[in-house]
Amino acid sequence: MNPLLSPSPPQLRCGARLLDLSEPQVMAIINITPDSFSDGGKFHADGVLLDKVLRRVEEVCEQGATLIDIGGESTRPGSLTVTAGEECDRVLPVVDAIAKRFDTIISVDTSTPEVVRGAAKLGAGLINDVRALLRPGAMDAAAESSLPICLMHMQGEPSSMQQDPRYQNIFDDVAGFLKDRVAACLAAGISEDRLLLDPGFGFGKTTAHNFELFRRIPDFVGMGFPVLVGVSRKSMLGAITGRAVGDRLAASAAMAAMAVERGAHIIRAHDVKETVDAVKLATAVKFEKSNND
Ligand code: 7PM
């Protein structure tokens, strides 16, 4: 984990596919939850669900997303958890359908061992766990999958995490947590080339905490693992711009560019087309490379 000795590798094996991390990538958010605030309940568990999801997957792939993040449990502040069975019913048919039709990397946003096992079997390429494999059974399920795992920091649980978040030192506490989770993964037989880190913007943090963590993205990158940043449409952007959740596209794109400038490897986003442009520009500024002229 020495930053000078071990920069994170340029490629990540995601099941049958390789993800190039020598340049930053955009992960498209596809929420399968009916109450997902950002998608306005577009994806209901009825006959049109799968069709709509597949059309959206096609669109974000054409727009330049190289991963898609499928989530079936709302992690919205104040939300309740769904049962493992409900989450499997929501997520697994979607993973199956996407894996059969698209050549993209499917990330599964889950903390649930049953979903990890089922999704891995159906061709998922990455486990994205906002609980960093702390749910009983999740560590073993993830280890067995042989997939990469994104370890995210969260303080508390979604139902109460925004009530009064406090830290001794926001960066040290979050980085310390992630180091402990890396150590737990290594002890469970997960090799370090399978791990990614995420500070968990908005998960048990005030606006000040979120901005301090954002400033410190280079220090997370220095821990030697690929870093994923998810700030798309989040309240930290509303706190600065005064804009409602449906009106944070420009703010989200600006933050995507700044995250790339600070060394982030994967940007998790709702508005893929605009985020890909922002990431391309930040990448052009950051890495000397001729374009099409
Ligand atoms: C409702 C409220 C629905 C909040 C969804 C959310 C992250 C994540 C989420 C993140 C990683 C959102 C969140 N956020 N996974 N899952 N990092 N790795 O705004 O920041 O998308 S859910």
Residues whose N, C-alpha, C, O or C-beta is under 5 A from the ligand:
A	BS01	7PM	F37 T75 R76 P77 N128 C150 M152 D198 G200 F201 G230 S232
